[in-house]
Amino acid sequence: MDPETVQQVPAAEEAGAKTAGARDYYFDSYAHFGIHEEMLKDTVRTLAYKNSILNNKHLFKDKIVLDVGCGTSILSMFAAKAGAKHVYGVDMSDIIHHAKKIVAENKLQDKITLIQGKMEDIILPVDKVDIIISEWMGYFLLYESYA
């Protein structure tokens, strides 16, 4: 399958699921760049992710990596710089459009493919990945950059 081709799978409607507005609000809350800026400015956190990836290049070399909830794609770029063969970043939020610009500005568009959608709704353009990374804590677990 062409790595630029992504198929969408219709989401199954679950009994008792929240309203579309409530579901969308969660993802929309991450669409604003300011939230991501605060997370990136948390240097302890950002450097911890960076160091764990770049100090373990032997784990990423020539691997296919999936970045779940990639946001601005910072972890995707760390993985690419660590030697990943290719990185697929997935995010439902509209921040993915900013991420595509950031990846291009860093000249990593040949190593990183960004896909907008929910993990459970997309089909990756590869049969399997070797490594899954995610900055799963997000914005609401702890307030980033809080002194």
C-alpha positions as CSV (number, residue, x, y, z in Angstrom):
1,M,0.0,0.0,0.0
2,D,1.3,3.5,-0.8
3,P,2.5,5.1,2.5
4,E,0.6,8.3,1.6
5,T,-2.7,6.4,1.3
6,V,-4.8,6.0,4.5
7,Q,-8.1,4.3,4.6
8,Q,-10.8,5.3,7.0
9,V,-12.9,2.6,8.7
10,P,-16.3,3.7,9.9
11,A,-16.5,3.9,13.6
12,A,-19.0,1.5,15.2
13,E,-21.7,3.3,17.2
14,E,-21.6,2.0,20.8
15,A,-24.7,1.8,22.9
16,G,-24.7,4.6,25.4
17,A,-21.9,6.5,23.7
18,K,-21.5,10.2,24.5
19,T,-23.0,12.7,22.2
20,A,-20.9,13.8,19.2
21,G,-20.4,17.2,20.7
22,A,-18.9,15.7,23.9
23,R,-16.7,13.3,22.0
24,D,-15.5,16.1,19.7
25,Y,-14.8,18.5,22.6
26,Y,-12.0,16.3,23.9
27,F,-10.1,16.4,20.6
28,D,-11.0,20.0,19.9
29,S,-9.4,20.9,23.2
30,Y,-6.0,19.8,21.8
31,A,-6.5,21.7,18.5
32,H,-5.2,25.0,19.9
33,F,-1.4,25.5,19.6
34,G,-1.2,27.3,23.0
35,I,-1.9,24.0,24.8
36,H,0.9,22.3,23.0
37,E,3.2,25.3,23.5
38,E,2.7,24.9,27.3
39,M,3.6,21.2,27.1
40,L,6.7,21.8,25.0
41,K,7.8,24.6,27.4
42,D,7.8,22.0,30.2
43,T,11.5,21.4,29.6
44,V,11.9,18.7,32.2
45,R,9.2,16.6,30.5
46,T,10.2,17.4,26.9
47,L,13.9,16.7,27.5
48,A,13.0,13.5,29.3
49,Y,11.2,12.3,26.2
50,K,14.0,13.5,23.9
51,N,16.7,11.9,26.0
52,S,14.9,8.6,26.3
53,I,14.6,8.4,22.5
54,L,17.9,9.9,21.4
55,N,19.9,8.0,24.0
56,N,18.5,4.7,22.7
57,K,19.1,5.1,19.0
58,H,19.9,1.4,18.8
59,L,16.3,0.6,19.6
60,F,14.9,3.0,16.9
61,K,17.4,2.4,14.1
62,D,15.6,1.2,10.9
63,K,12.3,0.6,12.8
64,I,8.8,1.5,11.9
65,V,7.4,3.7,14.7
66,L,3.8,4.7,15.5
67,D,3.3,7.9,17.5
68,V,-0.2,7.8,19.0
69,G,-1.7,11.2,19.7
70,C,1.3,12.9,18.0
71,G,0.1,16.5,18.6
72,T,2.8,18.8,17.1
73,S,4.9,15.6,16.2
74,I,7.7,16.3,18.6
75,L,8.1,12.7,19.5
76,S,7.8,11.7,15.9
77,M,10.7,14.0,15.0
78,F,12.8,12.7,17.9
79,A,12.2,9.1,16.6
80,A,13.1,10.1,13.1
81,K,16.3,11.8,14.3
82,A,17.1,8.6,16.3
83,G,17.2,6.7,13.0
84,A,13.7,5.3,12.6
85,K,13.1,4.0,9.1
86,H,9.6,5.7,9.1
87,V,7.3,7.2,11.7
88,Y,3.6,7.3,11.5
89,G,2.0,10.0,13.7
90,V,-1.7,9.8,14.3
91,D,-3.8,12.5,16.0
92,M,-7.5,13.3,15.8
93,S,-7.1,17.0,16.6
94,D,-6.7,19.7,14.0
95,I,-3.2,20.3,15.5
96,I,-2.1,17.8,12.9
97,H,-2.2,20.6,10.3
98,H,0.4,22.6,12.3
99,A,2.4,19.4,12.8
100,K,2.6,18.8,9.0
101,K,4.1,22.3,8.7
102,I,6.5,21.7,11.6
103,V,7.7,18.4,10.0
104,A,8.2,20.1,6.7
105,E,10.1,23.0,8.2
106,N,12.4,20.4,9.8
107,K,12.8,18.6,6.5
108,L,11.5,15.3,7.9
109,Q,8.5,14.8,5.6
110,D,10.2,11.9,3.9
111,K,10.6,10.1,7.3
112,I,7.3,11.1,9.0
113,T,3.7,10.5,7.7
114,L,1.0,12.3,9.7
115,I,-2.5,11.0,9.7
116,Q,-5.6,12.7,11.1
117,G,-8.0,10.3,12.7
118,K,-8.7,8.2,15.7
119,M,-6.5,5.1,16.1
120,E,-9.5,2.9,16.2
121,D,-10.8,4.3,13.0
122,I,-7.8,4.3,10.7
123,I,-5.9,1.6,8.9
124,L,-2.1,2.3,8.8
125,P,-0.4,2.0,5.4
126,V,1.8,-0.7,6.9
127,D,1.0,-4.2,8.2
128,K,2.8,-3.7,11.5
129,V,5.0,-1.3,13.5
130,D,8.0,-2.1,15.6
131,I,7.7,0.6,18.2
132,I,4.7,2.5,19.6
133,I,5.4,5.8,21.4
134,S,2.9,8.3,22.9
135,E,3.0,11.3,25.1
136,W,-0.1,9.8,26.8
137,M,-0.2,12.1,29.8
138,G,-1.7,14.9,27.7
139,Y,-2.7,18.3,29.0
140,F,-5.2,17.5,31.7
141,L,-3.4,15.0,34.0
142,L,-1.0,17.6,35.3
143,Y,-0.7,21.3,34.5
144,E,2.5,21.6,32.4
145,S,5.0,24.4,33.1
146,Y,3.6,24.9,36.6
147,A,6.2,26.3,38.8
